[in-house]
Amino acid sequence: MPVDIDIAKVARLARLALNDEELAGYRQQCEVILEHAALVQTLPTEGVTPTSHPLPRTNAFREDVITECLDREEVLAQAPERDGDYFLVPRILDEP
């Protein structure tokens, strides 16, 4: 079942500059892909439950556990330079 597609128009829309040989190659590849998609659409799928993944998946939830944070002053005391509650780092861009 041949599928009609204007490869030159698709290439223009995608802003691709393709020569005639490339257009012919892409036309053949697209025809094969679209024919296969049309073949897949003919499969009997009555009674098949739609899925988003081929394998059954479940989320592994866990309880939220609050843990102790590092002491802000202890961490900032180890910084080479700081400005109040912030680390000072060397400028990496020339912009002010």
C-alpha positions as CSV (number, residue, x, y, z in Angstrom):
1,M,0.0,0.0,0.0
2,P,2.0,3.0,-1.2
3,V,1.8,6.2,0.9
4,D,2.0,9.5,-0.9
5,I,4.3,12.1,0.8
6,D,5.9,15.2,-0.6
7,I,9.5,14.9,0.7
8,A,10.6,18.1,-0.9
9,K,7.9,20.0,1.0
10,V,8.8,18.3,4.3
11,A,12.5,19.2,3.6
12,R,11.6,22.8,3.0
13,L,9.5,23.0,6.2
14,A,12.5,21.5,8.1
15,R,14.8,24.0,6.3
16,L,16.9,21.2,4.9
17,A,18.7,21.6,1.6
18,L,18.5,18.2,0.0
19,N,19.7,17.3,-3.5
20,D,17.6,15.0,-5.8
21,E,19.6,11.9,-4.7
22,E,18.9,12.6,-1.0
23,L,15.3,13.3,-1.7
24,A,14.9,10.0,-3.4
25,G,16.6,8.2,-0.6
26,Y,14.4,9.8,2.1
27,R,11.3,9.2,0.0
28,Q,12.0,5.5,-0.1
29,Q,12.8,5.4,3.7
30,C,9.6,7.3,4.6
31,E,7.5,5.0,2.3
32,V,8.9,2.0,4.2
33,I,8.2,3.5,7.6
34,L,4.7,4.7,6.7
35,E,3.8,1.4,5.1
36,H,4.9,-0.4,8.2
37,A,2.8,2.0,10.4
38,A,-0.2,1.3,8.2
39,L,0.4,-2.5,8.5
40,V,0.6,-2.1,12.3
41,Q,-2.8,-0.2,12.3
42,T,-4.4,-3.2,10.7
43,L,-3.7,-5.5,13.6
44,P,-6.7,-6.7,15.6
45,T,-6.5,-4.8,18.9
46,E,-10.1,-5.3,20.1
47,G,-10.1,-6.1,23.8
48,V,-6.4,-5.0,24.3
49,T,-6.0,-2.6,27.2
50,P,-4.0,0.5,26.2
51,T,-0.7,0.9,28.0
52,S,2.0,3.5,28.3
53,H,4.7,0.9,28.8
54,P,5.1,-2.7,27.6
55,L,6.0,-4.0,31.0
56,P,4.0,-3.6,34.2
57,R,5.5,-0.8,36.3
58,T,4.8,0.5,39.8
59,N,6.2,3.4,41.7
60,A,8.4,2.5,44.7
61,F,7.3,5.0,47.3
62,R,9.0,5.4,50.7
63,E,8.3,7.4,53.7
64,D,9.8,10.9,53.9
65,V,12.4,10.9,56.6
66,I,13.7,14.2,58.0
67,T,17.5,14.1,58.5
68,E,19.7,16.5,60.3
69,C,21.2,19.2,58.1
70,L,24.7,20.5,58.4
71,D,25.2,23.5,60.6
72,R,25.2,26.6,58.4
73,E,27.9,28.4,60.4
74,E,30.1,25.3,60.5
75,V,29.9,25.0,56.7
76,L,30.4,28.7,56.0
77,A,33.4,28.8,58.4
78,Q,35.2,26.4,56.0
79,A,34.7,28.7,52.9
80,P,37.7,30.5,51.7
81,E,35.6,33.7,51.4
82,R,32.1,34.5,52.4
83,D,29.7,37.4,52.5
84,G,27.2,36.9,55.4
85,D,25.3,33.7,54.7
86,Y,26.8,33.3,51.1
87,F,29.9,31.8,49.6
88,L,32.0,34.2,47.5
89,V,33.4,32.6,44.4
90,P,35.7,34.0,41.7
91,R,34.1,35.7,38.8
92,I,34.2,33.5,35.7
93,L,32.6,35.9,33.2
94,D,33.8,39.4,32.2
95,E,30.3,40.8,32.8
96,P,29.7,42.9,35.9
